[in-house]
Amino acid sequence: MVAVAHPRIRGAGVVLRPTTPDDLSTARGLFRDPAFYAHWDGEPKDDGEIVESYLGARSPEVECFFVEVDGEVVGFTQFYAGAEAGRDGGGMDLVLLPAARGRGIGRAVVDAMVTHVRGLGWRRFVVDPDVANADGVAFWSRVGFRPVRVVTGDGDREPYLLMERPLDAR
């Protein structure tokens, strides 16, 4: 079992609870819900992939969390070091269940995550919504991320927009 290296992250009305191997049932509910996985790789995940990728096995390179509001899991988020942000930062992913969208929860998650990774010394933060995901691109823009470039030819992945939020600016 992988030990979680950090506590829960608290934000305005949200708690980001680190996932553990004991959370398979909860994660299965998300990663097999069509309204969720339509925004997360587009396919349901089997138990093996869920355990390997989303329940702490990739820590500390990738830290995974359930998004909780009033003790109820309403989404999933993760942050990862390096990648397109380089050595001084990293990126994040976020998907909320439909009932949690449009209520300010996504912004609260991003604000909490930004505060957390600033505390890790990060200076840059990136996201990579698919170009075709107009709602996703608009959301990331509203929470302070700016377009850097469109990326094509990245394996089987659809073209995506690399967006960055410098962390030294609020």
C-alpha positions in Angstrom: 0.0 0.0 0.0 1.3 3.5 -0.9 1.4 6.0 1.9 -0.3 9.3 1.2 2.3 12.0 1.5 0.0 14.9 2.3 -3.2 15.6 4.2 -6.6 16.5 2.7 -6.7 19.8 0.9 -9.4 22.1 2.0 -11.0 24.9 0.0 -14.1 27.0 0.0 -16.8 24.4 0.5 -14.7 21.6 -0.9 -12.4 18.9 0.5 -9.8 17.2 -1.8 -9.4 13.8 -0.1 -6.4 11.7 -1.2 -7.5 8.4 -2.7 -6.2 5.1 -1.3 -6.5 1.4 -2.4 -9.5 1.1 0.0 -11.4 3.5 -2.3 -11.9 1.1 -5.2 -15.7 1.0 -4.9 -16.0 4.8 -4.9 -13.6 5.2 -7.8 -15.4 2.5 -9.7 -18.6 4.5 -9.4 -17.0 7.5 -11.0 -14.8 5.9 -13.7 -17.7 3.7 -14.9 -20.3 6.5 -14.9 -20.8 7.7 -18.6 -21.4 11.3 -17.5 -18.0 11.2 -15.8 -15.8 9.2 -18.1 -17.1 11.2 -21.2 -14.8 13.9 -19.8 -12.0 11.5 -18.7 -10.6 9.7 -21.7 -14.0 8.8 -23.0 -14.1 5.1 -21.8 -15.0 3.3 -18.6 -12.0 2.0 -16.6 -11.6 -1.5 -15.4 -10.6 -2.3 -11.8 -7.0 -3.0 -12.8 -6.5 0.5 -14.4 -8.4 2.2 -11.5 -6.1 0.6 -8.9 -3.0 1.2 -10.9 -3.7 4.8 -11.9 -6.1 6.5 -9.6 -5.8 5.1 -6.0 -2.3 6.2 -5.0 0.0 3.8 -6.8 1.6 6.6 -8.8 2.3 8.8 -5.8 4.3 11.0 -5.4 4.6 11.7 -9.2 0.8 11.9 -9.5 -1.4 12.7 -6.5 -5.1 11.7 -6.8 -8.1 13.1 -4.9 -11.8 12.7 -4.6 -13.6 16.1 -4.7 -16.0 16.1 -1.7 -18.8 18.5 -0.9 -20.6 18.0 2.4 -18.9 14.6 2.7 -20.3 13.4 -0.7 -17.9 12.6 -3.6 -18.8 14.8 -6.5 -15.7 14.5 -8.7 -12.0 13.6 -9.1 -8.9 15.6 -9.5 -5.2 15.0 -9.6 -1.9 16.9 -9.9 1.3 15.8 -11.3 4.8 17.2 -11.4 6.8 18.1 -14.4 5.3 17.4 -17.8 4.8 20.5 -19.9 5.3 22.9 -16.9 8.9 21.8 -16.5 10.8 21.4 -13.2 9.2 24.4 -11.6 5.7 23.2 -11.8 3.2 20.6 -13.0 -0.4 20.1 -14.1 -3.8 19.1 -13.0 -6.9 17.4 -14.2 -10.4 17.7 -12.9 -13.8 16.2 -13.7 -17.0 16.8 -11.7 -20.2 14.8 -11.9 -23.0 16.7 -13.8 -24.9 17.7 -10.6 -21.7 19.4 -9.3 -21.1 21.5 -12.4 -22.1 25.2 -12.6 -22.1 25.7 -8.8 -18.6 27.1 -8.2 -17.2 23.8 -7.1 -14.7 23.6 -9.9 -13.3 27.1 -9.2 -13.1 26.1 -5.5 -11.1 23.0 -6.4 -8.7 24.9 -8.6 -8.2 27.6 -6.0 -7.5 25.0 -3.3 -5.1 23.1 -5.6 -3.3 26.3 -6.7 -2.8 27.3 -3.0 -1.5 23.8 -2.3 1.1 23.6 -5.2 2.3 27.1 -4.5 3.2 25.8 -1.1 5.2 23.1 -2.8 7.2 25.8 -4.5 5.6 25.5 -7.9 5.7 28.5 -10.2 3.8 27.2 -13.2 0.6 25.1 -13.5 -0.8 23.6 -16.7 -3.9 21.9 -18.0 -4.7 20.3 -21.4 -8.3 20.3 -22.4 -9.2 18.8 -25.8 -9.6 21.5 -28.4 -13.1 20.2 -29.1 -14.1 20.6 -25.4 -15.3 24.2 -25.7 -16.9 24.1 -22.2 -13.6 22.8 -20.7 -11.5 25.4 -22.4 -13.9 28.1 -21.3 -13.8 26.9 -17.7 -10.0 26.8 -17.5 -9.9 30.3 -19.0 -12.4 31.6 -16.3 -10.2 30.2 -13.5 -7.0 31.9 -14.8 -5.4 29.6 -17.3 -4.2 31.1 -20.6 -3.6 29.3 -23.9 0.0 28.5 -24.8 -0.4 26.3 -27.9 -2.5 23.6 -29.6 -0.8 20.2 -29.5 -1.4 17.7 -32.3 0.2 14.4 -33.1 0.3 13.2 -29.4 -0.3 9.5 -30.0 -4.0 8.6 -30.2 -5.0 11.7 -28.4 -7.2 14.3 -30.0 -5.7 17.8 -30.4 -5.6 19.6 -27.1 -4.9 23.1 -25.9 -2.0 23.5 -23.5 -3.0 26.2 -21.1 -0.8 27.7 -18.3 -1.4 29.6 -15.1 1.7 31.2 -13.6 1.5 30.8 -9.9 3.3 33.9 -8.9 0.3 35.9 -10.1 -3.1 35.6 -8.4 
